[in-house]
Amino acid sequence: MRLLSCGIDVHYGNSNFHFINEETKKECYRVIPTERTHISDMLGEFNENRIQYAFETGTMARFMYGVMKSNAPYSGNLHA
């Protein structure tokens, strides 16, 4: 199972997800609507990986934490 690091810039309309494969250093960048279903669907595309997340604390932090935890099979560490 590959380890991906994901930095997230959370906004009310759209959020930016920047993935880095820790082994190959290959990067992937996504901008998607900040809605639970869109985020969960996108994370499902990475379901063969273990993902550790980092995102800023703020008004959307609790929402994002809940979405990440609901995708627990794919989630590694959460750093807010």
C-alpha positions in Angstrom: 0.0 0.0 0.0 1.5 3.3 -1.0 1.6 6.3 1.3 0.3 9.6 0.0 0.5 13.0 1.8 -2.4 15.3 1.1 -2.4 19.0 1.8 -5.8 20.6 1.7 -6.7 24.3 1.3 -10.4 24.3 2.5 -12.8 27.0 1.3 -16.6 27.2 1.3 -17.0 26.9 -2.5 -14.1 24.7 -3.7 -11.2 23.1 -2.0 -7.7 22.3 -3.2 -6.2 18.9 -2.7 -2.5 18.4 -3.3 -1.4 14.8 -3.2 2.3 13.6 -3.1 3.3 10.0 -3.4 5.9 9.7 -0.7 7.9 7.0 -2.6 8.0 8.4 -6.1 7.4 12.1 -5.3 4.8 12.2 -8.1 2.2 14.9 -7.5 -1.5 15.2 -8.2 -3.6 18.3 -7.7 -7.4 18.5 -7.6 -9.9 21.3 -7.1 -13.4 20.1 -6.2 -16.6 21.4 -4.6 -16.4 21.5 -0.8 -19.3 19.0 -0.4 -19.1 15.7 1.5 -20.1 13.6 -1.5 -17.6 15.2 -3.9 -14.8 14.8 -1.4 -15.7 11.2 -0.5 -16.0 10.3 -4.2 -12.6 11.8 -5.0 -11.0 10.0 -2.1 -12.5 6.8 -3.3 -10.3 7.1 -6.4 -7.3 6.7 -4.1 -8.6 3.7 -2.2 -5.6 1.6 -2.9 -3.4 4.0 -0.9 -3.0 5.1 2.7 -3.4 8.9 3.0 -2.1 11.3 5.6 -3.8 14.7 5.6 -2.8 18.2 6.7 -5.2 21.1 6.6 -5.4 24.5 8.3 -7.7 25.0 11.3 -10.5 27.4 10.8 -14.3 27.5 10.3 -14.2 24.5 8.0 -11.8 22.3 10.0 -14.5 20.3 11.9 -16.4 19.6 8.7 -13.2 18.4 6.9 -12.1 16.3 9.9 -15.5 14.6 9.8 -15.2 13.9 6.1 -11.7 12.5 6.5 -12.7 10.3 9.4 -15.7 8.9 7.5 -13.1 7.7 4.9 -11.2 5.9 7.6 -10.2 2.9 5.4 -8.1 5.3 3.3 -7.1 7.7 6.0 -3.8 7.6 7.9 -2.8 10.5 10.1 -4.8 13.7 10.4 -2.9 16.9 11.2 -4.9 20.1 11.6 
